[in-house]
Amino acid sequence: MKNTLISYCGICCSECPSYRDKFCPGCLKLKGCKISECAKSKNKKCCFSCKEFPCKLFEDGFDWNIDEFPLMKEFKIGTVKWKPYSKEYLMLFKIGKKIKKKNNSNKSHENNKKN
């Protein structure tokens, strides 16, 4: 996809109507997003590539003052608890990590048998 923008948290900004219509500046310009701050500090383009994902920021959320979005009248200006994904969605990532770890362990065990 040409000009696809994926945010640090994994949301596809380039498909988001708020981003396309310039209501949301995207996480490169947002100041209060703890997820983007963390990803930048770890030099990650997306949290999905972080070994700690899903972390507390995703599981518990964080307080975010959304005054950065003055054009979004549907939001009540002030602080909200921001959680981009449901606990069920995050559970899929945890299950995937367990399966990957198990598969890697099995491969390592098989390789040791061959040697």
MARMAR-293260 format. One record per residue: chain; x, y, z of N, C-alpha, C in turn. Coordinates in Angstrom, 1 decimal. Layout:
% residues N
A	X	Y	Z	X	Y	Z	X	Y	Z .
...
This chain:
% residues 115
A	0.8	-1.2	0.0	0.0	0.0	0.0	0.9	1.2	0.0 .
A	0.6	2.1	-0.9	1.4	3.3	-1.0	1.0	4.3	0.1 .
A	2.1	4.9	0.7	1.9	5.9	1.7	1.1	5.4	2.9 .
A	1.3	4.2	3.3	0.7	3.6	4.5	1.4	4.1	5.7 .
A	0.7	4.6	6.7	1.2	5.1	7.9	0.7	4.2	9.1 .
A	1.5	3.5	9.8	1.2	2.7	10.9	1.7	3.4	12.1 .
A	0.9	3.7	13.1	1.3	4.3	14.3	2.2	3.4	15.2 .
A	2.8	3.9	16.2	3.6	3.1	17.1	2.7	2.0	17.8 .
A	1.5	2.3	18.1	0.7	1.3	18.8	0.1	0.3	17.8 .
A	0.2	0.5	16.5	-0.2	-0.4	15.5	-1.5	0.0	14.7 .
A	-2.1	1.1	15.1	-3.2	1.6	14.4	-2.8	2.1	13.0 .
A	-3.6	1.8	12.0	-3.3	2.2	10.7	-3.8	3.6	10.5 .
A	-3.0	4.6	10.7	-3.4	6.0	10.6	-3.9	6.4	9.2 .
A	-3.2	5.9	8.2	-3.5	6.3	6.9	-4.9	5.8	6.5 .
A	-5.5	4.9	7.2	-6.9	4.5	6.9	-7.9	5.1	7.8 .
A	-7.4	5.9	8.8	-8.3	6.5	9.8	-8.9	7.8	9.3 .
A	-10.2	7.9	9.3	-10.8	9.2	8.8	-10.4	10.4	9.5 .
A	-10.2	10.3	10.8	-9.7	11.4	11.6	-8.4	11.9	11.2 .
A	-7.5	11.0	10.9	-6.1	11.4	10.4	-6.2	11.9	9.0 .
A	-7.0	11.3	8.1	-7.1	11.7	6.7	-7.7	13.1	6.6 .
A	-8.7	13.4	7.5	-9.4	14.7	7.5	-8.7	15.7	8.3 .
A	-7.5	15.4	8.8	-6.6	16.3	9.6	-7.2	16.7	10.9 .
A	-8.1	15.9	11.5	-8.5	16.1	12.9	-7.5	15.6	13.9 .
A	-6.8	14.6	13.5	-5.7	14.0	14.3	-4.4	14.2	13.6 .
A	-3.4	14.7	14.3	-2.1	15.0	13.6	-1.2	13.7	13.5 .
A	-1.6	12.6	14.1	-0.7	11.4	14.1	0.3	11.4	15.2 .
A	0.7	10.3	15.6	1.6	10.2	16.8	2.9	10.8	16.7 .
A	3.4	11.1	15.5	4.7	11.8	15.4	4.6	13.2	15.9 .
A	3.4	13.8	15.9	3.2	15.2	16.4	2.5	15.3	17.8 .
A	1.9	14.1	18.2	1.2	14.2	19.5	2.2	14.2	20.7 .
A	1.9	14.9	21.7	2.8	15.1	22.8	2.5	14.2	24.0 .
A	1.3	13.9	24.2	0.9	13.2	25.5	0.7	11.7	25.4 .
A	1.0	11.1	24.3	0.8	9.7	24.1	2.0	8.9	24.7 .
A	1.8	8.2	25.8	2.8	7.4	26.5	3.4	6.3	25.6 .
A	2.5	5.8	24.8	2.9	4.7	23.9	4.0	5.2	22.9 .
A	3.7	6.3	22.3	4.7	6.8	21.3	6.0	7.2	22.0 .
A	5.9	7.8	23.2	7.1	8.2	24.0	7.9	6.9	24.2 .
A	7.3	5.9	24.7	8.0	4.6	25.0	8.7	4.1	23.7 .
A	7.9	4.0	22.6	8.4	3.4	21.4	9.6	4.2	20.9 .
A	9.5	5.5	20.9	10.6	6.4	20.5	11.9	6.2	21.4 .
A	11.6	6.0	22.7	12.8	5.8	23.6	13.5	4.5	23.3 .
A	12.8	3.5	22.8	13.3	2.2	22.5	13.7	2.1	21.0 .
A	13.6	3.2	20.3	13.9	3.2	18.9	13.1	2.1	18.1 .
A	11.8	2.0	18.4	10.9	1.1	17.7	10.0	1.8	16.8 .
A	9.8	1.3	15.6	8.8	1.9	14.7	7.4	1.5	15.1 .
A	7.2	0.3	15.7	5.9	-0.2	16.1	6.1	-1.0	17.3 .
A	5.2	-0.9	18.3	5.3	-1.7	19.5	5.3	-3.2	19.3 .
A	4.7	-3.6	18.2	4.6	-5.1	18.0	5.9	-5.7	17.9 .
A	7.0	-4.9	17.5	8.3	-5.5	17.4	9.1	-5.5	18.7 .
A	8.5	-5.0	19.8	9.1	-4.9	21.1	8.9	-6.2	21.8 .
A	10.0	-6.7	22.4	9.9	-8.0	23.1	9.0	-8.0	24.3 .
A	8.7	-6.8	24.8	7.8	-6.6	26.0	6.4	-6.5	25.6 .
A	6.1	-6.4	24.3	4.7	-6.2	23.9	3.9	-7.5	24.1 .
A	2.7	-7.5	24.6	1.9	-6.3	25.1	2.4	-6.0	26.6 .
A	2.7	-4.7	26.8	3.2	-4.3	28.1	2.1	-3.6	28.9 .
A	2.5	-3.1	30.1	1.5	-2.4	31.0	0.8	-1.3	30.3 .
A	1.4	-0.5	29.4	0.8	0.6	28.8	-0.4	0.1	28.0 .
A	-0.3	-1.1	27.4	-1.4	-1.6	26.6	-2.4	-2.3	27.5 .
A	-2.0	-3.0	28.5	-2.9	-3.8	29.3	-3.7	-2.9	30.3 .
A	-3.0	-1.9	30.9	-3.7	-1.1	31.9	-4.1	0.3	31.3 .
A	-3.6	0.6	30.1	-3.9	1.9	29.6	-3.1	3.0	30.3 .
A	-3.3	4.3	29.9	-2.7	5.4	30.6	-3.6	6.6	30.5 .
A	-3.4	7.5	31.4	-4.2	8.8	31.4	-3.6	9.7	30.4 .
A	-4.5	10.2	29.5	-4.0	11.0	28.4	-4.9	12.2	28.3 .
A	-4.4	13.4	28.4	-5.1	14.6	28.3	-5.3	14.9	26.8 .
A	-6.5	14.7	26.3	-6.8	14.8	24.9	-7.1	16.2	24.4 .
A	-6.6	17.2	25.1	-6.8	18.6	24.6	-6.0	18.8	23.3 .
A	-5.1	17.9	23.0	-4.4	17.9	21.7	-5.3	17.8	20.5 .
A	-6.6	17.4	20.7	-7.5	17.1	19.7	-8.6	18.1	19.7 .
A	-8.4	19.4	19.6	-9.4	20.4	19.7	-10.5	20.3	18.6 .
A	-10.2	19.8	17.5	-11.2	19.7	16.4	-12.1	18.6	16.6 .
A	-11.9	17.7	17.5	-12.7	16.5	17.7	-13.8	16.8	18.7 .
A	-14.8	17.4	18.3	-15.9	17.9	19.2	-16.6	16.8	19.9 .
A	-16.6	15.6	19.4	-17.2	14.4	20.0	-16.6	14.0	21.3 .
A	-15.3	14.3	21.4	-14.6	14.0	22.7	-14.9	15.1	23.7 .
A	-15.0	14.7	24.9	-15.1	15.6	26.0	-13.7	16.0	26.3 .
A	-13.3	17.2	26.2	-11.9	17.6	26.4	-11.5	17.4	27.8 .
A	-10.3	16.9	28.0	-9.8	16.6	29.4	-9.0	15.3	29.3 .
A	-9.0	14.6	30.4	-8.1	13.4	30.5	-9.0	12.2	30.4 .
A	-8.5	11.2	29.6	-9.2	9.9	29.4	-8.2	8.8	29.7 .
A	-8.7	7.6	29.9	-7.9	6.4	30.1	-7.8	5.8	28.7 .
A	-6.6	5.9	28.1	-6.4	5.4	26.7	-5.9	4.0	26.7 .
A	-6.7	3.1	26.0	-6.3	1.7	25.8	-6.7	1.4	24.3 .
A	-5.7	1.3	23.4	-6.0	1.1	22.0	-6.6	-0.3	21.7 .
A	-6.4	-1.3	22.6	-6.8	-2.6	22.2	-7.5	-3.3	23.4 .
A	-8.5	-4.1	23.1	-9.2	-4.8	24.2	-8.3	-5.9	24.8 .
A	-8.7	-6.4	26.0	-7.9	-7.4	26.6	-7.9	-8.7	25.8 .
A	-9.0	-9.0	25.1	-9.1	-10.2	24.2	-8.1	-10.1	23.1 .
A	-8.0	-8.9	22.5	-7.0	-8.7	21.4	-5.6	-8.9	21.9 .
A	-5.3	-8.3	23.0	-4.0	-8.5	23.6	-3.7	-9.9	23.9 .
A	-4.7	-10.7	24.3	-4.5	-12.1	24.6	-4.1	-12.9	23.4 .
A	-4.5	-12.5	22.2	-4.1	-13.2	21.0	-2.6	-13.0	20.8 .
A	-2.0	-11.9	21.1	-0.6	-11.7	21.0	0.2	-12.5	22.0 .
A	-0.4	-12.6	23.2	0.3	-13.4	24.3	0.3	-14.9	23.9 .
A	-0.8	-15.4	23.3	-0.9	-16.8	22.9	0.1	-17.0	21.7 .
A	0.1	-16.1	20.8	1.1	-16.2	19.7	2.5	-16.2	20.2 .
A	2.9	-15.4	21.2	4.2	-15.5	21.7	4.5	-16.8	22.4 .
A	3.6	-17.4	23.1	3.8	-18.7	23.7	4.0	-19.8	22.7 .
A	3.2	-19.7	21.6	3.3	-20.7	20.5	4.7	-20.6	19.8 .
A	5.1	-19.3	19.6	6.4	-19.1	18.9	7.5	-19.6	19.8 .
A	7.4	-19.3	21.1	8.5	-19.7	22.1	8.6	-21.2	22.1 .
A	7.4	-21.9	22.1	7.3	-23.4	22.2	7.9	-23.9	20.9 .
A	7.6	-23.4	19.7	8.1	-23.8	18.5	9.6	-23.7	18.4 .
A	10.1	-22.5	18.9	11.6	-22.3	18.9	12.3	-23.2	19.8 .
A	11.7	-23.5	20.9	12.2	-24.5	21.9	12.3	-25.9	21.2 .
A	11.2	-26.3	20.5	11.2	-27.6	19.9	12.3	-27.7	18.8 .
A	12.4	-26.6	18.0	13.4	-26.6	17.0	14.8	-26.7	17.5 .
A	15.1	-26.0	18.6	16.4	-26.1	19.3	16.6	-27.5	19.8 .
A	15.6	-28.1	20.4	15.8	-29.4	20.9	16.1	-30.4	19.8 .
A	15.4	-30.3	18.6	15.6	-31.1	17.5	17.0	-31.0	16.9 .
A	17.5	-29.7	16.9	18.8	-29.4	16.4	19.9	-30.1	17.3 .
A	19.6	-30.0	18.6	20.6	-30.7	19.5	20.6	-32.2	19.4 .
A	19.5	-32.8	19.0	19.5	-34.2	18.8	20.3	-34.6	17.5 .
A	20.3	-33.8	16.5	21.0	-34.0	15.3	22.5	-34.0	15.5 .
A	22.9	-33.1	16.4	24.4	-32.9	16.6	24.9	-33.9	17.6 .
